[in-house]
């Protein structure tokens, strides 16, 4: 009976870990969609300044930024810095989106894990919708995640049992001996 219970628990744990592993590619997809939305909004904001640059500086956005930054008024200087930061933000979003959409799955997964934007990830997690994606990458991730966690659990269990045996053996030697 205890062996059957252990087998049942292992199967349940595998299933739970498998479903959790399936969520990694789904979270990546929802994160990528959120990133794409931020990129779209940043482009929209920059287009407003580009329209001014088109009218006043023959389309040269950098000339508009320099004009703002060279102004003695702090408000205009800060606006120039804001436009420059917006351009850098768009460049970063473009690079991140490219890395998350191109290349093989393992490279995209590695990039996602190592270059995760914590604020964007937190916002994605707030609106996250559980899903069971049924593609080879998701299934492979799910199985791999489940196997690794079960192996780690088995290793942990093996180490604990070894420590318990060792501790109980040491206690038996001490308690079995004659009292002086």
PEGI-V5157 format. One record per backbone hydrogen bond with DSSP energy under -0.5 kcal/mol. CO is the residue of the C=O (numbers start at 1). NH is the residue of the N-H. Records with the same first field share a line. If there is no record, write none. Layout:
CO: NH ; NH
This chain:
1: 5
2: 6
3: 7
4: 8
5: 9
6: 10
7: 11
8: 12
9: 13
10: 14
11: 15
12: 16
13: 17
14: 18
15: 19
16: 20
17: 21
18: 22
19: 23
20: 23 ; 24
21: 24 ; 25
22: 26
23: 27
24: 28
25: 29
26: 30
27: 31
28: 32
29: 33
30: 34
31: 35
32: 36
33: 37
34: 38
35: 39
36: 40
37: 41
38: 42
39: 43
40: 44
41: 45
42: 46
43: 47
44: 48
45: 48 ; 49
46: 50
47: 51
48: 52
49: 53
50: 54
51: 55
52: 56
53: 57 ; 59 ; 60
57: 60
59: 61
60: 64
61: 65
62: 66
63: 67
64: 68
65: 69
66: 70
67: 71
68: 71
73: 77
74: 78
75: 79
76: 80
77: 81
78: 82
79: 83
80: 84
81: 85
82: 86
83: 87
84: 88
85: 89
86: 90
87: 91
88: 92
89: 93
90: 94
91: 95
92: 96
93: 97
94: 98
95: 99
96: 100
97: 101
98: 101 ; 102
104: 108
105: 109
106: 110
107: 111
108: 112
109: 113
110: 114
111: 115
116: 118
117: 121
118: 122
119: 123
120: 124
121: 125
122: 126
123: 127
125: 128
128: 130
131: 133
133: 135
135: 139
136: 140
137: 141
138: 142
139: 143
140: 144
141: 145
142: 146
143: 147
144: 148
145: 149
146: 150
147: 151
148: 152
149: 153
150: 154
151: 155
152: 156
153: 157
154: 158
155: 159
156: 160
157: 161
158: 162
159: 163
160: 164
161: 165
162: 166
163: 167
164: 168
165: 169
166: 170
167: 171
168: 172
169: 173
170: 174
171: 175
172: 176
173: 177
